[in-house]
């Protein structure tokens, strides 16, 4: 059973990640100053911190709700096995990466899910503060559904939480412009260079590089891209002006989606307003293949 201590563990991991992020943000800012790079906008970073605090508070309520389906599925698991063997840990790691890839890809292609995930892409500077800019409505969007198969296979919910937290902690460090290329490691790992492409709003970068720790599923399923060599990368939301209000950042796309829903005149239009790729809605045209673009050019490492 997924008990209260398990939920507390999830919250503790989130606090560890947030406090770790704050320490490394200070380090990144100092390094940026040393190399004369304009890595931070303090108003934007403060907004990101506000979003992160809201996410941490709401996460506790969401965890109580999501505990029930994970507990139910785990009670009806297919297999019983030791959770701490090397084979089990490796299997959980690969399984988490696989399901994270499809969850992340769906979050860009289904507007109901993009309403949550767009929060993470709203920062116009890519730095460690952008990493903690996470949506407040992930479980309303259905994010947890993608990871239920891991519990059905037989992985304990606590082990799933720990692996997802490790995935999130790793991704903290790839939200930066101050990292060089990492050579052969970039064939298998999701690195800062790959993740800069994911956050970029350049036309050739939209909806690419969905991986968490690994980039291999992007290579396998055709969503991998290198940064364009003939242009700097830009960050932010397509067609949207930035805001420093955490509530507007967290809920702005939900408001836009429901405005489109109210304006729809047929059931097909209503369905498209909620579930079609974000760029397909009438309210968001003309747009590129995904609803991200904004920000002045930034120099690349």
C-alpha positions as CSV (number, residue, x, y, z in Angstrom):
1,X,0.0,0.0,0.0
2,X,1.2,3.5,-0.7
3,X,1.2,5.0,2.8
4,X,1.5,8.5,4.2
5,X,5.3,8.0,4.8
6,X,5.7,7.3,1.1
7,X,3.9,10.6,0.3
8,X,6.2,12.4,2.8
9,X,9.2,10.9,1.0
10,X,8.0,12.4,-2.2
11,X,7.7,15.8,-0.7
12,X,11.1,15.5,1.0
13,X,12.7,14.7,-2.4
14,X,11.1,17.7,-3.9
15,X,12.4,19.9,-1.1
16,X,15.9,18.4,-1.6
17,X,15.8,19.2,-5.3
18,X,14.6,22.7,-4.7
19,X,17.2,23.5,-2.1
20,X,19.9,21.9,-4.3
21,X,18.7,24.0,-7.2
22,X,19.0,27.3,-5.2
23,X,22.6,26.5,-4.3
24,X,23.6,25.7,-7.8
25,X,21.7,28.8,-9.2
26,X,24.0,31.0,-7.1
27,X,27.0,29.1,-8.5
28,X,25.8,29.5,-12.1
29,X,25.1,33.2,-11.6
30,X,28.7,33.6,-10.3
31,X,30.2,31.7,-13.2
32,X,28.1,33.7,-15.6
33,X,29.5,36.9,-14.2
34,X,33.1,35.6,-14.5
35,X,32.7,34.8,-18.2
36,X,30.6,38.0,-18.8
37,X,27.5,36.1,-19.8
38,X,24.0,37.5,-19.1
39,X,22.6,34.3,-17.7
40,X,19.9,35.6,-15.4
41,X,17.0,38.0,-15.4
42,X,16.2,38.4,-11.7
43,X,12.6,39.2,-12.2
44,X,12.1,36.0,-14.3
45,X,14.1,33.9,-11.8
46,X,12.0,35.3,-8.9
47,X,8.8,34.3,-10.9
48,X,10.3,30.9,-11.4
49,X,10.9,30.6,-7.7
50,X,7.2,31.6,-7.0
51,X,6.0,29.0,-9.5
52,X,8.3,26.4,-7.8
53,X,6.9,27.2,-4.3
54,X,3.4,26.9,-5.6
55,X,4.2,23.6,-7.2
56,X,5.7,22.2,-4.0
57,X,2.6,23.2,-2.0
58,X,0.1,21.8,-4.4
59,X,2.2,18.6,-4.8
60,X,1.2,17.5,-1.3
61,X,-2.5,17.7,-2.1
62,X,-2.0,16.0,-5.5
63,X,0.1,13.2,-3.9
64,X,-2.8,12.3,-1.6
65,X,-5.1,12.0,-4.7
66,X,-2.7,10.1,-6.9
67,X,-1.7,7.6,-4.1
68,X,-5.0,5.7,-4.6
69,X,-4.5,4.6,-8.2
70,X,-0.9,3.7,-7.6
71,X,-1.9,1.6,-4.6
72,X,-4.7,-0.1,-6.5
73,X,-2.5,-1.0,-9.5
74,X,0.4,-2.2,-7.3
75,X,-2.0,-4.4,-5.3
76,X,-2.9,-6.1,-8.7
77,X,0.7,-6.3,-9.9
78,X,1.8,-8.9,-12.3
79,X,5.1,-9.9,-10.7
80,X,6.7,-10.0,-7.2
81,X,10.4,-9.4,-7.1
82,X,13.1,-7.8,-5.0
83,X,13.2,-4.1,-5.5
84,X,16.9,-3.6,-4.6
85,X,18.6,-6.0,-7.0
86,X,20.8,-4.5,-9.7
87,X,18.5,-6.0,-12.4
88,X,15.4,-4.5,-10.8
89,X,17.0,-1.1,-10.5
90,X,18.2,-1.2,-14.1
91,X,14.8,-2.3,-15.3
92,X,13.1,0.5,-13.3
93,X,15.6,3.1,-14.7
94,X,15.0,2.0,-18.3
95,X,11.2,1.7,-17.8
96,X,11.0,5.2,-16.2
97,X,13.0,6.7,-19.1
98,X,10.8,5.0,-21.6
99,X,7.5,6.1,-20.1
100,X,8.9,9.6,-19.3
101,X,9.8,10.0,-23.0
102,X,6.2,9.2,-24.1
103,X,4.7,11.3,-21.3
104,X,7.0,14.3,-22.3
105,X,6.2,13.8,-26.0
106,X,2.4,13.7,-25.3
107,X,2.8,16.9,-23.2
108,X,3.9,18.7,-26.3
109,X,1.3,17.2,-28.6
110,X,-1.9,17.1,-26.6
111,X,-3.1,20.6,-25.5
112,X,-4.8,19.3,-22.3
113,X,-1.3,18.3,-21.2
114,X,0.5,21.2,-22.8
115,X,-1.6,23.5,-20.5
116,X,0.6,22.2,-17.6
117,X,3.9,21.7,-19.5
118,X,3.9,25.1,-21.2
119,X,4.8,26.6,-17.8
120,X,8.2,24.9,-18.0
121,X,8.8,26.4,-21.4
122,X,7.8,29.9,-20.6
123,X,11.2,31.2,-19.3
124,X,13.0,33.3,-21.8
125,X,16.5,32.5,-20.4
126,X,17.7,29.0,-20.0
127,X,19.3,28.6,-16.6
128,X,18.9,26.5,-13.5
129,X,16.0,28.7,-12.3
130,X,14.1,27.6,-15.5
131,X,14.4,24.0,-14.3
132,X,12.2,24.6,-11.2
133,X,9.5,26.3,-13.2
134,X,7.1,23.4,-13.2
135,X,3.3,23.4,-13.7
136,X,0.9,23.2,-10.9
137,X,-1.7,21.0,-12.7
138,X,0.4,17.9,-13.7
139,X,-1.9,15.3,-12.3
140,X,-5.0,17.1,-13.6
141,X,-3.4,16.8,-17.0
142,X,-3.0,13.1,-16.3
143,X,0.8,12.9,-16.0
144,X,0.7,10.1,-13.4
145,X,-1.2,7.8,-15.8
146,X,2.0,7.2,-17.9
147,X,3.8,5.7,-14.9
148,X,1.1,3.4,-13.6
149,X,2.3,0.5,-15.9
150,X,5.5,0.4,-13.8
151,X,3.4,-0.3,-10.7
152,X,1.4,-2.9,-12.6
153,X,4.6,-4.7,-13.6
154,X,5.6,-4.9,-9.9
155,X,7.7,-1.9,-9.0
156,X,6.8,-0.4,-5.7
157,X,5.3,3.1,-5.8
158,X,8.1,4.3,-3.5
159,X,10.7,3.0,-5.9
160,X,9.0,4.8,-8.8
161,X,8.9,8.0,-6.8
162,X,12.6,7.7,-6.1
163,X,13.5,7.0,-9.7
164,X,11.4,9.9,-11.0
165,X,13.0,12.2,-8.4
166,X,16.4,11.1,-9.5
167,X,15.4,11.8,-13.1
168,X,14.2,15.3,-12.1
169,X,17.4,16.0,-10.2
170,X,19.5,15.0,-13.2
171,X,17.5,17.3,-15.4
172,X,18.2,20.3,-13.1
173,X,21.8,20.3,-14.4
174,X,21.0,20.3,-18.1
175,X,19.1,23.6,-17.9
176,X,22.2,25.8,-18.5
177,X,24.0,27.6,-21.3
178,X,27.3,27.4,-19.5
179,X,28.1,23.7,-20.3
180,X,30.4,22.7,-23.1
181,X,29.7,19.7,-25.4
182,X,30.4,16.4,-23.8
183,X,31.7,14.3,-26.7
184,X,30.7,10.6,-27.0
185,X,28.5,10.9,-23.9
186,X,26.0,12.8,-26.0
187,X,25.1,9.8,-28.1
188,X,23.3,8.2,-25.1
189,X,22.8,10.9,-22.5
190,X,20.5,13.9,-22.5
191,X,23.1,16.7,-22.1
192,X,22.8,20.5,-21.7
193,X,23.4,20.9,-25.5
194,X,20.5,18.5,-26.3
195,X,18.2,20.2,-23.8
196,X,19.0,23.7,-25.1
197,X,17.5,22.4,-28.4
198,X,14.4,21.1,-26.6
199,X,13.8,24.5,-25.0
200,X,14.5,26.5,-28.1
201,X,11.7,28.1,-30.1
202,X,13.6,28.0,-33.4
203,X,11.5,26.3,-36.0
204,X,14.0,23.4,-36.4
205,X,14.1,22.8,-32.6
206,X,10.4,22.6,-31.9
207,X,9.2,19.3,-30.3
208,X,12.6,17.7,-30.2
209,X,14.8,15.9,-27.6
210,X,12.2,14.7,-25.1
211,X,14.5,12.5,-23.1
212,X,15.0,12.7,-19.4
213,X,18.4,11.2,-18.5
214,X,18.8,9.4,-21.8
215,X,18.5,10.6,-25.4
216,X,18.4,7.2,-27.0
217,X,14.6,7.1,-27.3
218,X,14.6,10.3,-29.2
219,X,17.1,8.7,-31.6
220,X,15.0,5.6,-31.9
221,X,11.7,7.4,-32.4
222,X,12.8,10.2,-34.7
223,X,12.5,13.2,-32.4
224,X,16.3,13.9,-32.0
225,X,17.8,17.2,-33.3
226,X,21.1,19.0,-33.0
227,X,21.1,22.8,-32.6
228,X,21.0,24.7,-35.9
229,X,24.5,25.9,-36.9
230,X,23.4,29.1,-38.7
231,X,21.3,30.8,-35.9
232,X,21.4,31.4,-32.2
233,X,18.8,29.7,-30.0
234,X,15.7,31.6,-28.7
235,X,13.7,30.5,-25.7
236,X,10.1,31.1,-24.5
237,X,6.5,30.6,-25.7
238,X,5.4,31.0,-29.3
239,X,3.2,34.0,-29.6
240,X,3.2,34.8,-25.9
241,X,4.6,37.8,-24.1
242,X,6.4,36.9,-20.9
243,X,5.0,37.6,-17.5
244,X,6.5,37.7,-14.0
245,X,3.2,36.8,-12.3
246,X,3.5,33.2,-11.0
247,X,-0.3,32.6,-11.2
248,X,-0.5,33.8,-14.8
249,X,2.5,31.7,-15.7
250,X,0.9,28.6,-14.1
251,X,-2.6,29.0,-15.4
252,X,-2.4,31.2,-18.5
253,X,-2.5,28.3,-21.0
254,X,-5.5,26.8,-19.2
255,X,-7.3,30.1,-19.5
256,X,-6.5,30.3,-23.2
257,X,-7.6,26.7,-23.8
258,X,-11.0,27.3,-22.1
259,X,-11.5,30.5,-24.1
260,X,-11.0,28.5,-27.2
261,X,-13.5,25.9,-25.9
262,X,-16.1,28.5,-25.2
263,X,-15.6,30.0,-28.7
264,X,-16.0,26.6,-30.4
265,X,-19.2,26.1,-32.4
266,X,-19.1,22.3,-33.0
267,X,-18.1,19.2,-31.0
268,X,-15.2,18.7,-33.3
269,X,-13.9,22.2,-32.6
270,X,-14.4,21.6,-28.8
271,X,-12.5,18.3,-29.0
272,X,-9.7,20.1,-30.9
273,X,-9.6,22.9,-28.4
274,X,-8.9,20.4,-25.6
275,X,-6.9,17.6,-27.1
276,X,-5.4,18.5,-30.5
277,X,-1.8,19.6,-30.8
278,X,-1.6,23.1,-29.3
279,X,-0.6,24.8,-32.6
280,X,-3.8,23.5,-34.3
281,X,-6.2,25.7,-32.4
282,X,-7.6,28.7,-34.2
283,X,-6.7,31.0,-31.4
284,X,-3.0,30.1,-31.8
285,X,-2.6,30.4,-35.5
286,X,-0.3,31.3,-37.2
287,X,2.2,29.2,-35.2
288,X,4.9,26.7,-35.7
289,X,4.6,23.0,-35.0
290,X,4.5,23.7,-31.3
291,X,3.5,26.7,-29.2
292,X,6.9,27.9,-28.2
293,X,8.8,31.0,-29.2
294,X,9.9,34.2,-27.6
295,X,13.1,35.8,-26.4
296,X,16.1,37.6,-27.9
297,X,19.0,35.5,-29.3
298,X,21.4,34.1,-26.7
299,X,25.0,33.2,-27.5
300,X,25.8,29.5,-27.5
301,X,28.5,27.6,-25.7
